[in-house]
Amino acid sequence: MLIKATSRSDYIFEITPSEWAQIKNTNYLGMISMCDAGFTFKSYSRVPERMIKGELFNKIESPKTRAIKSKTDFLTELGLCIHVGSSEIIEINTIFENPFFYIIPDHYRFVCNHIPQIFYPYNGKIITGINGEFDFNSGLFKGSLVFE
């Protein structure tokens, strides 16, 4: 499954027909839905299309009225993001390094034993971009990661 995401754009999954059989045996099947670009997290459907000053979302008041580029852009403005493991909307400041997750540089790419989380801390920086492939059989992500 191909995965793309940044700190300002939504997670997008490109899933081949043969990968559907693998997804059926995971918790991801109930967490994703179709979108214009492929598949994405169902939780994005709860996010408003525009930001209006004073309106509440997840008990947080929108600080201003503005156009948003994506659902992730809206969430980031409020200090929120989608948690990759649960598809829940969480506060960015609750993301901590997990001792069971590894991120290993491998020549020209990174290898992870999980789907990388935007805003996940790594070596004093945070992940702000993901572009790669997750294999459900091996449970490995291989691809590029951007850090800030």
C-alpha positions as CSV (number, residue, x, y, z in Angstrom):
1,M,0.0,0.0,0.0
2,L,1.4,3.3,-1.0
3,I,1.2,6.1,1.6
4,K,1.6,9.8,1.2
5,A,1.1,12.5,3.9
6,T,2.6,15.8,5.2
7,S,2.0,18.0,8.1
8,R,-0.3,20.1,5.8
9,S,-1.9,17.4,3.6
10,D,-4.0,14.4,4.5
11,Y,-2.9,10.8,4.6
12,I,-3.6,9.2,1.2
13,F,-3.4,5.5,0.7
14,E,-3.2,3.8,-2.7
15,I,-4.4,0.2,-2.4
16,T,-4.2,-2.4,-5.1
17,P,-6.8,-5.1,-5.4
18,S,-4.4,-7.8,-4.1
19,E,-3.7,-5.7,-1.0
20,W,-7.4,-5.7,0.0
21,A,-7.1,-9.3,1.1
22,Q,-4.3,-8.3,3.4
23,I,-6.1,-5.3,4.8
24,K,-9.2,-7.4,5.7
25,N,-7.1,-9.1,8.4
26,T,-6.1,-5.8,10.1
27,N,-7.8,-3.1,12.0
28,Y,-7.1,-0.6,9.1
29,L,-10.1,-1.9,7.2
30,G,-12.5,-0.1,9.5
31,M,-10.4,3.0,9.7
32,I,-10.2,4.0,6.0
33,S,-12.7,5.2,3.4
34,M,-12.6,6.3,-0.3
35,C,-11.7,9.8,-1.2
36,D,-10.9,11.6,-4.5
37,A,-7.2,10.6,-4.4
38,G,-7.7,7.0,-3.3
39,F,-8.3,6.2,0.3
40,T,-7.9,8.1,3.6
41,F,-8.8,7.9,7.2
42,K,-12.5,8.0,8.0
43,S,-11.9,10.4,10.8
44,Y,-11.2,13.2,8.3
45,S,-15.0,13.2,7.6
46,R,-15.5,14.7,11.1
47,V,-13.4,17.7,10.3
48,P,-15.2,20.8,9.0
49,E,-14.5,22.2,5.4
50,R,-13.7,25.7,6.7
51,M,-12.3,27.3,9.8
52,I,-14.6,30.0,11.4
53,K,-13.4,32.0,14.3
54,G,-15.0,31.0,17.6
55,E,-16.5,27.7,16.4
56,L,-15.7,24.6,18.5
57,F,-14.1,21.4,17.3
58,N,-13.2,18.7,19.8
59,K,-13.7,21.3,22.5
60,I,-11.1,23.6,21.0
61,E,-12.2,27.1,19.7
62,S,-11.0,28.1,16.2
63,P,-8.7,31.1,16.6
64,K,-9.5,32.7,13.3
65,T,-11.5,32.5,10.1
66,R,-9.5,31.3,7.2
67,A,-9.5,29.0,4.2
68,I,-8.0,25.6,4.8
69,K,-5.9,23.6,2.3
70,S,-6.8,20.2,3.8
71,K,-8.4,18.5,6.8
72,T,-4.9,18.1,8.2
73,D,-4.3,21.8,7.8
74,F,-7.4,22.5,9.9
75,L,-6.4,20.0,12.6
76,T,-2.8,21.3,12.7
77,E,-4.0,24.8,13.3
78,L,-5.8,23.6,16.4
79,G,-2.8,21.5,17.6
80,L,-4.5,18.2,16.5
81,C,-3.7,15.3,14.1
82,I,-5.0,11.9,13.1
83,H,-3.4,9.0,15.1
84,V,-2.2,6.4,12.6
85,G,-2.8,3.5,14.9
86,S,-6.4,4.2,15.8
87,S,-7.6,6.8,13.3
88,E,-8.7,9.0,16.2
89,I,-8.1,12.7,16.4
90,I,-5.6,13.4,19.1
91,E,-3.5,16.4,20.3
92,I,-0.1,16.7,18.7
93,N,1.6,17.2,22.1
94,T,0.5,13.7,23.2
95,I,2.7,11.9,20.6
96,F,5.8,10.4,22.2
97,E,8.5,8.0,21.0
98,N,7.4,4.4,21.3
99,P,10.2,2.0,22.3
100,F,8.6,-0.7,20.2
101,F,8.7,1.4,17.0
102,Y,11.9,1.6,15.0
103,I,13.0,3.9,12.2
104,I,16.2,2.8,10.5
105,P,18.0,4.7,7.7
106,D,18.7,2.2,4.9
107,H,20.9,3.8,2.2
108,Y,18.4,6.1,0.3
109,R,15.3,5.4,2.4
110,F,14.0,4.6,5.9
111,V,12.6,1.3,7.1
112,C,10.0,1.3,9.9
113,N,8.1,-1.5,11.6
114,H,5.0,0.7,11.6
115,I,3.2,3.2,9.5
116,P,5.0,6.5,10.3
117,Q,3.0,9.1,12.2
118,I,3.1,12.7,11.2
119,F,4.5,14.7,14.1
120,Y,6.3,11.6,15.5
121,P,9.6,12.6,17.3
122,Y,12.8,11.1,15.9
123,N,16.4,12.2,16.9
124,G,15.3,15.6,18.2
125,K,13.1,16.3,15.2
126,I,9.6,15.4,14.1
127,I,8.3,13.7,11.0
128,T,6.5,16.2,8.7
129,G,6.3,14.1,5.5
130,I,5.9,10.5,4.5
131,N,6.1,8.9,1.0
132,G,6.5,5.2,0.8
133,E,5.1,1.7,0.8
134,F,3.7,-0.3,3.7
135,D,3.7,-4.1,3.4
136,F,1.0,-5.8,5.5
137,N,2.7,-9.2,5.2
138,S,6.0,-8.0,6.7
139,G,4.6,-5.1,8.7
140,L,7.3,-2.8,7.3
141,F,7.2,0.7,5.8
142,K,9.9,1.5,3.3
143,G,10.3,5.0,1.9
144,S,11.1,8.6,2.4
145,L,10.5,10.6,5.6
146,V,10.9,14.4,6.0
147,F,11.9,15.8,9.3
148,E,11.9,19.3,10.8
